Structure formats: structure tokens, C-alpha cells
């Protein structure tokens, strides 16, 4: 606990009425920073509930809570003490974040994602007397603190990119530079997703969040390999970027794009690649239209269980035909695969096994590092992001939303996000900032 809060605790104890003190550090910080949460001036062995509530940009209420019992000194330290109930149990320093879920009565199929990275996510963390499970908005808290969580560190620049036909947002770290750079590509949900690129820039990488599947624009089908090569060159030519220290970063379908570019492009020559919840199927060698049509032809394998759409069988069994997948044996840079063992959206673990065989046959298996997290699902995000086992998504423009099953269990998925993010940053730092050929994972 900070010295100022300890002094405040002593001052309050000297009063006739003893009021609880809630200490949270940092009050303002990045979303991947751990919180230090302490409560003091409680009664000895007092039962209390720590409650976290957030109003999303879509005006949906998200909450998490843990049940605690203070020690003989009337103190609770969240990073050391056990939550005996609530949305998480056990010693969980960040349980108030990763266990968040829509409040009772919310719309179905929600997913918590930041849209405007120029503003913080605001959370109200409160302490309530007793072990409470519902009706928090009708109760009076003993004490409340408000904190901010940011994807953009102070000094990070956000620049709209609309040049040479490329659409995206460039994030530039604070400082004079030059910096390594990367191309950040999300998956089949389409649109421009900025928050991961903003966070990567906060850790020292010039990051271009690339829009290549616009939700409302039918010209998506005109996007071909040259679009990604032009985007790569835009980063490469930026004065703040070390042009020979670039990486590709993909999630889901974005991984197929990253693998295809690393294997086949004569222009894109990355220092390393990071692929989350992806596959080498399909191969993107000409246009997105061709690659997506290859997927749509296999849609008869889609399953629906409990009104949840399951896609993972689409590419199973993994095809033996080399024309149906990226020849990953051609990739000449270090490659990190991050997959969930309970991915219900795509056959990522089976894909990783096949990629490992292909790279072993090509003599390049030393470049491959595979992380598979049992109990984690498809949507492996930056740490402390709430787990979404299923959510709504529009698969094709003009069609209704479907309730997609992503997979995963909350606690192991949260652990996977925290562990993989540390390893991803270490991998990028090793290969983009240093000259050693392999990251120490």
C-alpha cells in the first residue's frame, strides 16, 4: 500500500467513526498492467464484497465481484487473499477484471471491445458490507474508487492511414525513434480494430492496424496480395520505423494472411511472425475472394449445438493437398503460434501439428514455437480481457448475426491471455529489438 494511504489509514482510525479505505494502484494505467487492490479499516473478520462495474461504449453494463473476509487487522489484500465466492474464486489479483460479464438483464451475445482508443475504459470498484451477489445498484457502497485503463500510453500517436488504397490506423510509440514496426491483422469479423495495435505501440512497436475486410464495403473482394504488400511498404517507409525490423501479427483469418505473405511474397520479408488462433488454411495467394470462396465451399461442415454455431470442423480433416494450405516450409523467419486447446471456432491445434510436420520436412522446424493452452478458446486477447465463450458476429455483410461458439473456460482462458501476452512481447522484443535468432520463451 502506498505511504500516503497508510498514513490516511492511521488518521482515520484515530477518529470516532472508522471508515474503510480502498487503495488501488495504478489509478491510471495500461490495460495489461496489474492492479494492486487493498482495503483497510474494516472490522476483524468482516465479510465484504469487492465489486467492479463498467459501462461499455455500447451502453451495456459489465460487472465482476469477489467475496472476501478481512484478516484480524481488518485488512484485505486482493493479490494475497482468497475470494471465497463471486465471479471468481481463489487468490486472483486481476479477477475483478478478467471475470467481468454482462450484468443480469443485459442483451445476449455481447463482447466487450474498445472502439475509441483515445479514451480510457472507466471502472468503478466498490466495497460492500456482506457477501452480495446481486442488486448492487440498489445498495450503498462502503467506499468506491474510479480507475482508468488505457490501450494508449502517454505520448503514443494515432495516425489515420488512407493512402495508396490502404485503410488503417498507425500507432507510433512515444519518443524520437526509430522503432521496429509490425502489421496487425484481425480476423473474419472485419472492420478496423485498433486496440491491440495501440497497446503494442505502447510497448515500443510502430503498429499498423490494417482494415482489409470492411464490413460495409463490397470492394473487399478486390483486395489482393498487393494490398498487404503496399501496407507493409507504408510501415517500412515511415521515418520513425527501422525498415529492416518488421513483423506480421495475425489473429484467426489474419493469421492465414500473415502466413501466406511470409511464405510467398517477394516484398514482405518479416523478421518474425505472431499468429493467434490461426491456421495455414486457406492460402491467400491471389485475392481475398478466392480464399474466402474456398472456405464458403466447406460451410456444409458447420454444426449448430444449443443454438451456437461451431466452425472448427470446416477444415477437418486437415487436407493433404498442398494447394489447399500455405506452404509454411517456405517461411524463413521465426514463427510463434498461440492457440487455445478448446478452440471451437477453428481447428487451430490440428493446424499447428500439420504446420510442425511441414516445417520439419522442410528443415525449418527450429523457427517454430507453438503455445497451446488447455481450456482456452479462440478469442485470445490482451491480458485481463473478459472471456467470451460465445458471442454475436456477422459472418457475411447483409446477413443476420449468428451466435458463434469460440470455446474456452473462463479461468484457464484468462491464464492463457496473461501468459501468452508476456511471451508474445518477449518474442517481438527478441527478434525486433535484438539480433538473437530465437526468442527465449
C-alpha positions in Angstrom: 0.0 0.0 0.0 1.4 3.5 -0.9 2.8 5.5 2.1 0.0 8.2 1.7 -2.7 5.5 2.0 -1.0 4.0 5.1 -0.9 7.5 6.7 -4.6 8.0 5.8 -5.5 4.7 7.4 -3.8 5.7 10.7 -5.6 9.1 10.6 -9.0 7.5 10.0 -8.5 5.0 12.9 -8.0 7.9 15.2 -11.5 9.2 14.5 -14.6 8.1 16.4 -16.1 6.6 13.3 -13.8 4.3 11.4 -14.3 4.3 7.7 -12.9 1.7 5.2 -10.1 2.8 2.9 -9.9 1.4 -0.6 -6.5 1.7 -2.2 -6.0 0.9 -5.9 -2.8 1.3 -7.9 -2.4 2.4 -10.6 -5.4 4.7 -10.8 -4.5 5.3 -14.4 -2.6 2.7 -16.3 -2.4 0.4 -19.4 -4.9 -2.4 -19.7 -2.2 -5.0 -19.3 -0.9 -3.6 -16.0 -1.7 -5.5 -12.9 -3.7 -3.7 -10.2 -2.8 -3.6 -6.5 -6.1 -3.5 -4.6 -6.2 -3.2 -0.8 -8.9 -2.5 1.7 -8.2 -1.5 5.3 -10.0 -0.2 8.4 -12.6 -3.0 8.2 -13.6 -4.9 11.3 -11.7 -8.0 12.1 -13.0 -11.0 10.1 -15.6 -8.8 8.3 -17.3 -10.2 5.3 -17.3 -7.8 2.3 -17.8 -7.9 -1.4 -15.5 -6.2 -3.9 -17.5 -5.2 -6.9 -16.2 -3.8 -10.3 -18.6 -2.2 -12.8 -18.0 -0.8 -16.2 -20.3 0.9 -18.7 -19.2 0.0 -22.2 -19.2 2.3 -25.3 -22.4 0.4 -26.4 -24.0 1.4 -23.0 -24.0 -2.2 -21.7 -23.2 -2.8 -18.0 -20.4 -5.3 -17.2 -19.6 -6.4 -13.7 -17.4 -8.7 -11.6 -17.3 -9.3 -7.9 -15.4 -11.3 -5.3 -16.3 -12.3 -1.7 -13.6 -11.7 0.9 -13.1 -11.9 4.7 -10.8 -9.4 6.3 -7.9 -10.5 8.5 -7.5 -9.9 12.2 -6.3 -6.3 11.4 -9.4 -5.6 9.3 -7.4 -5.6 6.0 -7.8 -7.3 2.6 -5.1 -7.5 0.0 -6.6 -8.9 -3.2 -3.3 -10.1 -4.6 -2.8 -12.3 -1.5 -6.2 -13.1 0.0 -8.7 -15.7 -1.2 -12.0 -14.8 -2.8 -14.4 -17.3 -1.3 -17.2 -16.7 -3.9 -18.4 -14.4 -6.6 -17.5 -14.4 -10.3 -14.0 -15.8 -9.4 -12.6 -17.8 -6.6 -9.1 -18.2 -5.0 -6.2 -15.8 -4.9 -6.7 -13.7 -8.1 -5.0 -10.3 -8.3 -6.9 -9.5 -11.5 -10.1 -11.4 -11.0 -12.1 -8.2 -10.8 -11.1 -7.6 -14.5 -11.0 -10.9 -16.3 -14.2 -12.4 -14.7 -16.3 -9.5 -15.9 -19.6 -10.4 -17.6 -22.8 -8.6 -18.7 -25.0 -7.6 -15.7 -28.2 -9.5 -15.2 -30.9 -8.4 -17.7 -28.4 -7.4 -20.4 -28.7 -8.2 -24.1 -27.4 -11.6 -25.2 -24.3 -12.3 -27.2 -22.2 -9.4 -26.0 -18.5 -8.9 -26.4 -16.5 -6.2 -24.6 -14.2 -4.4 -27.0 -12.7 -0.9 -27.0 -13.6 1.1 -30.1 -12.2 4.6 -29.2 -8.7 4.1 -28.0 -8.2 7.8 -27.5 -10.4 7.5 -24.4 -9.9 5.2 -21.4 -12.1 2.3 -20.1 -13.5 3.6 -16.8 -14.2 1.2 -13.9 -15.9 1.8 -10.6 -14.6 -0.5 -7.9 -16.5 -0.6 -4.6 -16.6 -2.3 -1.3 -20.0 -3.6 0.1 -20.7 -4.9 3.5 -21.5 -8.7 3.5 -21.3 -11.2 0.7 -23.6 -9.8 -2.1 -24.4 -11.4 -5.4 -27.0 -9.1 -7.0 -28.7 -5.8 -6.7 -25.5 -3.8 -6.3 -27.1 -0.7 -7.9 -29.7 -0.6 -5.1 -27.1 -0.7 -2.3 -24.9 1.9 -0.8 -21.2 1.0 -1.0 -18.9 1.5 2.0 -16.3 3.1 -0.4 -15.8 3.5 -4.1 -12.8 4.3 -6.3 -12.8 5.1 -10.0 -9.9 3.9 -12.2 -8.9 4.3 -15.9 -7.5 1.6 -18.1 -5.8 2.7 -21.4 -4.7 1.0 -24.5 -2.6 4.0 -25.5 0.3 5.1 -23.3 1.0 8.8 -22.9 2.8 10.1 -26.0 1.6 7.4 -28.4 0.5 8.9 -31.7 -2.6 7.8 -33.6 -2.5 8.4 -37.4 -5.2 7.6 -39.9 -3.8 5.9 -43.0 -5.7 6.4 -46.2 -3.0 6.2 -48.9 -2.2 4.1 -51.9 -5.6 2.4 -51.5 -4.7 1.2 -48.0 -7.0 1.8 -45.0 -5.9 1.5 -41.4 -4.6 3.3 -38.3 -0.9 3.7 -37.5 0.2 3.9 -33.9 3.6 5.4 -33.1 5.4 5.0 -29.7 6.4 8.0 -27.7 10.0 9.1 -28.2 12.3 10.1 -31.1 12.5 6.6 -32.6 13.4 4.8 -34.8 11.3 1.8 -33.7 10.6 -1.7 -35.0 7.2 -2.0 -36.8 4.5 -4.5 -37.4 1.4 -5.1 -39.4 -1.6 -6.1 -37.2 -4.4 -8.0 -38.9 -7.6 -9.2 -37.2 -10.0 -11.9 -38.5 -13.1 -12.6 -40.4 -15.3 -10.2 -38.3 -13.9 -7.5 -40.5 -13.7 -3.8 -39.8 -10.9 -1.7 -38.4 -9.9 -3.0 -34.9 -7.3 -0.7 -33.3 -6.9 -1.6 -29.6 -4.2 -4.3 -29.9 -2.1 -2.1 -32.2 -2.4 0.8 -29.8 -1.3 -1.4 -26.9 1.7 -2.8 -29.0 2.7 0.7 -29.8 2.6 1.4 -26.0 5.3 -1.3 -25.7 7.6 0.2 -28.3 6.4 -1.1 -31.7 5.1 1.1 -34.6 1.9 -0.8 -35.3 -0.5 -0.5 -38.3 -4.0 -1.8 -37.6 -5.0 -2.8 -41.1 -8.5 -2.8 -42.4 -8.8 -5.4 -45.1 -12.3 -6.7 -44.7 -14.6 -3.6 -44.5 -17.9 -4.6 -43.0 -20.0 -2.4 -45.3 -17.9 -2.2 -48.5 -18.3 -4.8 -51.2 -14.9 -3.9 -52.7 -13.5 -6.3 -50.1 -13.4 -8.8 -52.9 -11.0 -6.6 -54.8 -8.4 -6.9 -52.1 -5.5 -9.0 -53.2 -1.9 -9.7 -52.2 -0.7 -6.3 -53.4 -2.9 -4.6 -50.8 -0.9 -6.2 -48.0 2.4 -5.6 -49.7 1.5 -1.9 -50.0 0.5 -1.7 -46.3 3.8 -3.4 -45.4 5.7 -0.8 -47.5 3.9 2.1 -45.9 5.2 0.9 -42.5 8.6 0.2 -43.9 9.0 3.7 -45.4 7.8 5.6 -42.4 10.6 7.8 -41.0 10.0 6.5 -37.4 10.5 2.9 -38.4 13.6 0.7 -38.7 12.8 -0.7 -42.2 14.6 -4.0 -41.7 12.9 -4.8 -38.4 9.3 -5.6 -39.2 6.9 -8.3 -38.1 3.5 -9.7 -39.1 0.8 -10.2 -36.4 -2.4 -12.0 -37.2 -5.4 -13.4 -35.4 -7.8 -16.0 -36.8 -8.1 -15.3 -40.6 -5.5 -12.7 -40.2 -3.0 -15.5 -39.3 -3.7 -17.1 -42.7 -2.9 -13.8 -44.4 0.3 -13.4 -42.3 1.5 -16.9 -43.1 0.7 -16.5 -46.8 2.6 -13.3 -47.0 5.6 -14.6 -45.2 5.7 -17.7 -47.4 5.1 -16.3 -50.8 5.6 -12.6 -51.0 8.7 -11.2 -52.7 8.1 -7.8 -51.0 7.1 -8.8 -47.4 10.2 -10.1 -45.6 9.4 -10.0 -41.9 11.8 -10.6 -39.1 9.2 -12.7 -37.3 5.5 -13.6 -37.3 3.0 -14.0 -34.5 -0.2 -15.9 -35.2 -3.0 -16.3 -32.7 -5.8 -18.8 -33.1 -5.0 -19.2 -36.8 -4.3 -21.8 -39.4 -2.4 -22.3 -42.7 -5.8 -22.9 -44.3 -6.8 -21.3 -46.5 -3.8 -20.0 -48.5 -4.1 -16.4 -49.6 -2.0 -16.2 -52.9 -4.2 -14.1 -55.1 -7.3 -12.4 -53.8 -9.4 -12.5 -50.7 -12.3 -13.5 -52.8 -10.6 -16.7 -53.8 -9.5 -17.5 -50.3 -12.9 -16.9 -48.8 -14.7 -18.8 -51.5 -12.5 -21.8 -50.5 -13.9 -21.5 -47.0 -17.5 -21.0 -48.1 -17.3 -24.2 -50.1 -16.8 -26.1 -46.9 -19.6 -24.5 -44.9 -21.6 -27.7 -45.0 -19.5 -28.9 -42.2 -20.7 -26.2 -39.8 -22.5 -27.5 -36.8 -25.1 -25.9 -34.6 -25.5 -27.0 -31.0 -27.6 -25.3 -28.3 -28.2 -22.5 -30.9 -24.4 -21.9 -31.0 -22.6 -22.1 -34.4 -19.4 -24.2 -34.4 -17.0 -23.8 -37.3 -14.0 -25.9 -36.2 -14.9 -28.9 -38.4 -14.7 -26.8 -41.6 -11.1 -27.5 -42.3 -11.1 -31.0 -40.8 -9.5 -33.3 -41.5 -6.5 -31.2 -42.4 -6.2 -31.6 -46.1 -3.2 -33.4 -47.5 -3.4 -31.5 -50.8 -0.6 -28.9 -50.7 -2.6 -26.5 -52.9 -5.2 -26.1 -50.1 -2.9 -24.7 -47.5 0.1 -22.4 -47.0 3.4 -24.0 -47.7 4.8 -22.9 -44.3 8.1 -24.7 -45.1 8.9 -21.6 -47.2 8.8 -19.3 -44.2 12.3 -18.2 -43.3 11.7 -16.2 -40.1 10.8 -17.2 -36.5 7.1 -18.0 -36.1 5.1 -18.1 -32.9 1.8 -19.8 -32.8 -0.6 -19.2 -29.9 -3.6 -21.5 -29.7 -6.4 -22.5 -27.3 -6.9 -26.2 -26.6 -10.7 -25.6 -26.5 -10.9 -23.5 -29.7 -14.4 -24.3 -31.1 -14.2 -21.8 -34.0 -11.2 -23.2 -35.9 -9.1 -26.3 -35.8 -6.0 -24.4 -34.6 -4.3 -27.2 -32.6 -4.6 -29.7 -35.5 -3.3 -27.0 -37.9 -0.3 -26.4 -35.6 0.5 -30.1 -35.7 0.4 -30.2 -39.5 2.5 -27.0 -39.8 5.0 -28.5 -37.5 5.3 -31.6 -39.7 5.6 -29.4 -42.8 8.4 -27.3 -41.3 10.2 -30.4 -40.0 10.1 -31.8 -43.5 11.5 -28.5 -44.9 14.2 -28.4 -42.2 12.8 -25.2 -40.7 11.3 -26.6 -37.5 13.8 -24.6 -35.5 12.0 -21.5 -36.5 8.7 -22.6 -35.0 7.4 -22.2 -31.5 3.9 -23.4 -30.6 2.0 -22.5 -27.5 -1.2 -24.4 -26.8 -3.2 -23.6 -23.8 -5.6 -26.2 -22.5 -9.0 -24.8 -21.6 -8.5 -21.6 -23.7 -10.8 -20.7 -26.6 -10.4 -18.9 -29.9 -10.5 -15.2 -28.7 -7.1 -14.9 -27.1 -6.8 -11.2 -26.4 -4.5 -8.9 -24.4 -4.5 -9.9 -20.7 -7.4 -9.3 -18.3 -9.9 -9.0 -21.2 -13.1 -10.8 -20.2 -13.6 -14.3 -21.6 -16.3 -14.7 -24.2 -17.2 -18.3 -24.7 -19.7 -17.3 -27.4 -20.9 -14.0 -28.9 -22.8 -12.5 -31.8 -21.0 -11.9 -35.1 -22.0 -11.0 -38.6 -20.2 -13.6 -40.8 -21.1 -12.0 -44.2 -22.4 -8.5 -44.9 -26.1 -8.3 -45.3 -26.7 -11.4 -43.2 -28.1 -11.7 -39.7 -25.9 -12.1 -36.7 -25.0 -15.6 -35.6 -24.2 -16.8 -32.1 -20.7 -18.1 -32.6 -19.1 -20.5 -30.1 -15.5 -19.5 -29.5 -14.8 -22.0 -26.8 -12.7 -21.9 -23.6 -13.4 -21.8 -19.9 -13.1 -18.5 -18.0 -10.2 -19.2 -15.6 -7.8 -21.1 -17.9 -8.6 -18.7 -20.8 -7.7 -15.8 -18.5 -4.4 -17.5 -17.6 -3.7 -18.1 -21.2 -4.2 -14.5 -22.2 -1.9 -13.3 -19.4 0.9 -15.9 -20.1 0.7 -15.6 -23.9 0.9 -11.8 -23.9 4.1 -11.9 -21.9 5.6 -14.4 -24.3 4.4 -12.5 -27.4 6.0 -9.3 -26.2 9.2 -11.2 -25.3 9.2 -12.8 -28.8 8.8 -9.5 -30.6 11.4 -7.8 -28.4 13.9 -10.6 -29.0 13.5 -10.6 -32.8 12.8 -6.9 -33.5 15.0 -5.2 -30.9 17.8 -7.7 -30.6 19.8 -9.8 -33.0 19.5 -13.3 -31.4 17.8 -15.7 -33.9 15.3 -17.1 -31.3 13.2 -15.7 -28.5 13.6 -17.2 -25.1 10.1 -18.5 -24.3 
